[in-house]
């Protein structure tokens, strides 16, 4: 079978690998579509914090597929079932797991990093990590489930967002776009901010979804807040920039009594004076990963079209030239590139 394999820093290639055989307690999944996310891009660059990933490694953790075979002990699934995987596997034994917080497990592992992933034709996975794809969700669209679940957690679990509230989403990357789409679907008044480099592809994509945007290199967000809000700032700010300045800007543009939710992981030290936030009783919260419930929420959002997967996903890249997809993602020339293995 063909597989996209990382062989070094900024080096990926298409290789032939043996098709895996499921153990008695595993499921063999025929991969249909697999996407690139921010963590995949960092792994591709082989940033210092990703040096623990063994090289070579078959990458990829956001995918959809069809059950091709099941081990003798598997009863939950059968051949032909359409599925997606929860790629962050919790240990089930640590304090957080037993406390109902598996998304912050102390001993988790990630498909495509700790073990070979989904940029290939077949993968094996334990059935407890799989979700069935509803009949109303095309299999290609279902590959967007995992990042949608992360955005669903940020909006539906970790924030107190109410319909009609004003929302600023900082950063038009995949998680920012999905966060904005979900906030918009529950009736919030959303604006997404980005940089000049985002005006070629990512901000126009957001506008295609019917959501307003602001280029912060040309527009003062304070003016946007003054025009769109009544309380001296946005009710909710979601930071999806992955930049250390994100939380600083978030607390600047949220209103007193409002909320900032950090869903992007900052790439450096933040220097935030929280005195005004304390005096204004601003809730500064965080959101990491997702849970089983968030995955199910994501599938339902895709099913009813609250998340416009065909518009968000970029199918123009080929498995024959995987580097092109990674480089375009890193240059903000695309937002959610996906590879199709259904050929």
C-alpha positions as CSV (number, residue, x, y, z in Angstrom):
1,X,0.0,0.0,0.0
2,X,1.0,3.6,-0.5
3,X,1.9,5.8,2.5
4,X,3.1,9.4,3.1
5,X,6.2,9.0,5.3
6,X,8.1,11.7,7.1
7,X,11.8,10.9,6.7
8,X,13.3,14.1,8.1
9,X,12.8,17.8,8.7
10,X,10.5,19.2,6.0
11,X,10.9,15.9,4.1
12,X,8.0,13.6,3.3
13,X,7.8,11.1,0.5
14,X,5.4,8.5,-0.9
15,X,6.5,5.0,0.0
16,X,5.2,1.4,-0.5
17,X,4.4,-0.3,2.8
18,X,2.9,-3.7,3.7
19,X,-0.8,-3.6,4.4
20,X,-1.4,-4.2,8.2
21,X,-3.2,-7.1,9.6
22,X,-5.6,-6.4,12.5
23,X,-5.0,-8.2,15.8
24,X,-8.0,-10.1,17.3
25,X,-9.1,-6.9,19.2
26,X,-8.5,-4.4,16.3
27,X,-10.3,-3.0,13.3
28,X,-8.7,-2.6,9.9
29,X,-9.9,0.7,8.3
30,X,-9.6,1.5,4.6
31,X,-8.7,5.3,4.7
32,X,-10.8,7.5,2.4
33,X,-9.7,11.1,3.2
34,X,-7.1,12.5,5.6
35,X,-6.4,16.1,6.5
36,X,-3.4,18.3,7.5
37,X,-3.6,20.3,10.8
38,X,-1.3,22.7,12.6
39,X,0.3,19.9,14.7
40,X,1.1,18.0,11.5
41,X,2.7,21.1,10.0
42,X,4.9,21.5,13.2
43,X,5.8,17.8,13.0
44,X,6.6,18.2,9.3
45,X,9.0,21.1,10.2
46,X,10.3,18.9,13.0
47,X,10.2,21.7,15.4
48,X,12.2,21.2,18.6
49,X,9.1,20.2,20.6
50,X,8.3,17.4,18.1
51,X,11.8,15.7,18.2
52,X,10.3,12.9,20.3
53,X,8.5,11.6,17.2
54,X,10.4,8.6,15.7
55,X,11.5,9.1,12.1
56,X,10.5,7.6,9.7
57,X,6.8,7.9,10.6
58,X,3.6,7.6,8.6
59,X,1.9,10.9,9.5
60,X,-1.7,11.8,9.8
61,X,-4.5,11.7,12.4
62,X,-7.5,13.4,11.0
63,X,-9.2,10.9,8.7
64,X,-12.4,9.0,7.7
65,X,-12.7,5.6,6.3
66,X,-14.5,2.3,5.9
67,X,-14.1,-0.8,8.0
68,X,-12.3,-3.4,5.8
69,X,-12.0,-6.2,8.3
70,X,-12.3,-6.9,12.0
71,X,-10.4,-9.1,14.4
72,X,-12.0,-12.2,15.8
73,X,-12.8,-10.5,19.2
74,X,-14.4,-7.4,17.7
75,X,-18.2,-7.2,17.9
76,X,-18.9,-3.5,17.8
77,X,-18.1,-3.0,14.1
78,X,-18.3,-5.0,10.9
79,X,-17.0,-4.6,7.3
80,X,-18.6,-1.7,5.5
81,X,-19.1,0.5,8.5
82,X,-18.1,4.1,7.9
83,X,-16.0,5.5,10.7
84,X,-13.7,8.2,12.1
85,X,-11.0,7.7,14.8
86,X,-10.4,9.7,18.0
87,X,-6.7,9.9,17.4
88,X,-5.7,11.0,20.9
89,X,-5.8,7.8,22.9
90,X,-6.1,8.3,26.7
91,X,-4.7,5.7,29.1
92,X,-7.9,5.3,31.1
93,X,-6.0,4.9,34.4
94,X,-4.5,8.2,35.4
95,X,-6.3,10.7,37.8
96,X,-7.6,12.9,34.9
97,X,-9.0,9.9,33.0
98,X,-10.8,8.6,36.1
99,X,-11.9,12.1,36.9
100,X,-13.8,12.5,33.6
101,X,-11.0,14.6,31.9
102,X,-9.5,12.2,29.3
103,X,-8.6,15.0,27.0
104,X,-5.8,16.0,29.4
105,X,-4.7,12.4,30.2
106,X,-1.2,12.2,31.7
107,X,-0.2,9.3,29.5
108,X,-1.9,9.9,26.1
109,X,-0.7,8.8,22.7
110,X,-1.4,10.3,19.3
111,X,-2.0,8.5,16.0
112,X,0.5,9.6,13.4
113,X,3.0,10.6,16.1
114,X,3.4,7.9,18.7
115,X,2.4,5.3,16.2
116,X,2.0,5.2,12.4
117,X,-0.9,7.2,11.2
118,X,-3.5,7.7,8.5
119,X,-1.7,9.1,5.5
120,X,-1.9,5.7,3.9
121,X,-4.5,3.3,2.5
122,X,-5.1,1.1,5.6
123,X,-4.7,1.6,9.4
124,X,-5.5,-0.6,12.3
125,X,-7.2,0.8,15.4
126,X,-8.9,-0.5,18.6
127,X,-12.7,-0.2,18.2
128,X,-13.1,1.9,21.4
129,X,-11.5,4.8,19.5
130,X,-13.9,4.7,16.5
131,X,-17.2,6.6,15.9
132,X,-19.7,5.7,13.3
133,X,-20.3,8.3,10.6
134,X,-24.0,9.3,10.2
135,X,-25.6,8.4,6.9
136,X,-26.1,12.1,6.1
137,X,-22.4,12.9,6.2
138,X,-20.3,12.2,3.1
139,X,-17.3,10.2,3.9
140,X,-14.9,12.8,2.6
141,X,-16.6,15.5,4.8
142,X,-16.3,13.2,7.8
143,X,-12.5,13.7,7.7
144,X,-13.2,17.1,9.2
145,X,-14.6,15.5,12.4
146,X,-11.5,15.7,14.6
147,X,-10.7,19.4,14.1
148,X,-14.4,20.2,14.3
149,X,-14.5,18.4,17.7
150,X,-11.8,20.6,19.0
151,X,-13.7,23.7,17.9
152,X,-16.9,22.2,19.4
153,X,-15.2,21.8,22.8
154,X,-13.9,25.4,22.7
155,X,-17.4,26.8,21.9
156,X,-19.9,24.4,23.4
157,X,-18.0,23.1,26.4
158,X,-15.4,25.6,27.5
159,X,-17.2,28.9,26.8
160,X,-20.4,30.4,28.1
161,X,-21.5,31.6,24.6
162,X,-25.1,32.6,24.2
163,X,-27.1,33.4,21.0
164,X,-26.8,37.0,20.0
165,X,-23.5,37.7,21.7
166,X,-20.6,39.3,20.0
167,X,-17.6,37.1,19.2
168,X,-14.1,37.7,18.0
169,X,-12.1,34.7,16.7
170,X,-8.4,35.5,16.4
171,X,-6.7,33.5,13.7
172,X,-8.2,32.1,10.5
173,X,-6.4,28.7,10.5
174,X,-8.4,25.5,10.5
175,X,-9.4,25.6,14.2
176,X,-10.2,29.3,14.0
177,X,-12.4,28.9,11.0
178,X,-14.3,25.9,12.6
179,X,-14.6,27.8,15.9
180,X,-16.2,30.7,14.0
181,X,-18.5,28.5,12.0
182,X,-19.8,26.8,15.2
183,X,-20.2,30.1,17.1
184,X,-22.1,31.4,14.0
185,X,-24.3,28.3,14.0
186,X,-25.6,29.0,17.5
187,X,-26.5,32.5,16.7
188,X,-23.5,34.6,17.7
189,X,-22.4,37.7,15.8
190,X,-18.9,36.7,14.7
191,X,-15.9,38.4,13.3
192,X,-12.6,36.6,12.4
193,X,-9.3,38.6,12.5
194,X,-6.2,37.7,10.5
195,X,-3.0,39.2,9.1
196,X,-2.2,40.5,5.7
197,X,-0.9,37.1,4.6
198,X,-4.4,35.7,5.3
199,X,-6.1,38.0,2.8
200,X,-5.3,35.8,-0.2
201,X,-7.0,32.6,0.9
202,X,-8.1,32.3,4.5
203,X,-10.0,35.4,5.2
204,X,-11.9,35.1,1.9
205,X,-12.8,31.6,2.9
206,X,-14.3,32.9,6.1
207,X,-16.3,35.4,4.1
208,X,-17.5,32.7,1.8
209,X,-19.0,31.1,4.9
210,X,-20.9,34.3,5.5
211,X,-18.8,35.5,8.5
212,X,-17.2,38.9,8.7
213,X,-13.5,39.4,8.8
214,X,-10.9,42.0,9.8
215,X,-7.3,42.3,8.6
216,X,-5.5,43.7,11.7
217,X,-2.7,45.1,9.6
218,X,-5.2,47.5,8.1
219,X,-8.0,47.7,10.6
220,X,-8.0,48.6,14.3
221,X,-9.8,46.0,16.2
222,X,-10.8,48.6,18.8
223,X,-12.8,50.3,16.0
224,X,-14.4,47.0,15.1
225,X,-15.3,46.4,18.7
226,X,-16.8,49.9,19.0
227,X,-18.9,49.4,15.9
228,X,-20.1,45.9,16.7
229,X,-20.5,45.8,20.5
230,X,-22.4,47.6,23.2
231,X,-20.3,46.7,26.3
232,X,-17.0,48.1,25.5
233,X,-15.6,45.0,23.9
234,X,-16.6,41.6,22.6
235,X,-18.6,39.2,24.8
236,X,-16.3,36.3,23.9
237,X,-12.9,36.1,22.3
238,X,-11.5,32.8,21.1
239,X,-7.8,32.9,20.4
240,X,-6.8,30.4,17.7
241,X,-3.6,32.1,16.6
242,X,-1.1,29.8,18.2
243,X,0.9,33.0,18.9
244,X,2.0,34.2,22.3
245,X,0.4,37.6,21.6
246,X,-3.0,36.1,21.2
247,X,-4.0,36.1,24.8
248,X,-2.7,39.7,25.2
249,X,-4.9,40.8,22.4
250,X,-7.8,38.8,23.7
251,X,-7.9,40.4,27.1
252,X,-7.5,43.8,25.3
253,X,-10.6,43.4,23.2
254,X,-13.0,41.5,25.5
255,X,-15.5,43.5,27.5
256,X,-15.6,43.7,31.2
257,X,-17.4,40.6,32.5
258,X,-16.6,38.8,29.2
259,X,-14.6,35.7,28.4
260,X,-11.4,34.8,26.6
261,X,-10.9,31.1,25.5
262,X,-7.5,30.1,24.4
263,X,-7.7,27.2,22.0
264,X,-4.5,27.8,20.1
265,X,-1.3,26.7,21.8
266,X,1.0,29.8,22.2
267,X,4.4,29.4,20.5
268,X,6.3,31.4,23.1
269,X,6.1,33.3,26.4
270,X,3.1,35.6,26.9
271,X,3.4,38.8,28.9
272,X,-0.1,39.7,30.1
273,X,-1.0,42.3,32.7
274,X,-4.1,40.8,34.3
275,X,-4.8,43.7,36.6
276,X,-7.5,45.1,34.3
277,X,-8.9,41.6,33.7
278,X,-9.3,41.1,37.4
279,X,-10.9,44.5,37.9
280,X,-13.2,43.7,35.0
281,X,-13.8,40.1,36.1
282,X,-12.8,38.7,32.8
283,X,-12.9,34.9,32.6
284,X,-9.7,33.7,30.9
285,X,-10.2,30.0,30.0
286,X,-8.4,27.3,28.0
287,X,-9.6,24.5,25.7
288,X,-7.5,21.5,24.7
289,X,-8.3,18.6,22.5
290,X,-11.8,17.0,22.7
291,X,-13.8,14.2,24.3
292,X,-16.1,11.5,23.0
293,X,-19.1,13.9,23.4
294,X,-17.3,16.6,21.4
295,X,-16.7,14.1,18.6
296,X,-20.4,13.2,18.5
297,X,-21.3,16.9,18.5
298,X,-18.9,17.4,15.6
299,X,-20.6,14.6,13.6
300,X,-24.0,16.2,14.2
301,X,-22.8,19.6,13.2
302,X,-21.5,18.2,9.9
303,X,-24.7,16.2,9.4
304,X,-26.9,19.3,9.6
305,X,-24.6,21.5,7.6
306,X,-23.7,23.8,10.5
307,X,-20.1,23.3,9.4
308,X,-19.7,23.6,5.6
309,X,-17.1,20.9,5.1
310,X,-16.9,21.1,1.2
311,X,-16.1,24.8,1.4
312,X,-13.6,24.5,4.2
313,X,-11.7,21.5,2.8
314,X,-9.2,21.9,0.0
315,X,-9.0,18.8,-2.2
316,X,-6.6,20.2,-4.7
317,X,-3.5,18.4,-3.4
318,X,-2.3,15.0,-4.3
319,X,-0.7,12.2,-2.3
320,X,1.9,12.1,-5.1
321,X,3.3,15.5,-4.0
322,X,2.6,15.7,-0.3
323,X,5.3,18.4,0.3
324,X,3.2,20.9,-1.8
325,X,0.3,20.6,0.7
326,X,2.5,21.1,3.7
327,X,4.3,24.1,2.2
328,X,1.0,25.7,1.1
329,X,-0.4,25.3,4.6
330,X,2.6,26.8,6.2
331,X,2.5,29.8,3.8
332,X,-1.2,30.4,4.5
333,X,-2.0,29.6,0.9
334,X,-4.7,27.1,2.0
335,X,-6.5,26.3,5.2
336,X,-7.5,22.7,5.4
337,X,-5.7,20.6,2.7
338,X,-6.8,17.0,2.5
339,X,-5.4,13.9,0.9
340,X,-7.6,11.4,-0.8
341,X,-6.7,7.7,-0.7
342,X,-9.9,6.6,-2.4
343,X,-8.4,5.9,-5.8
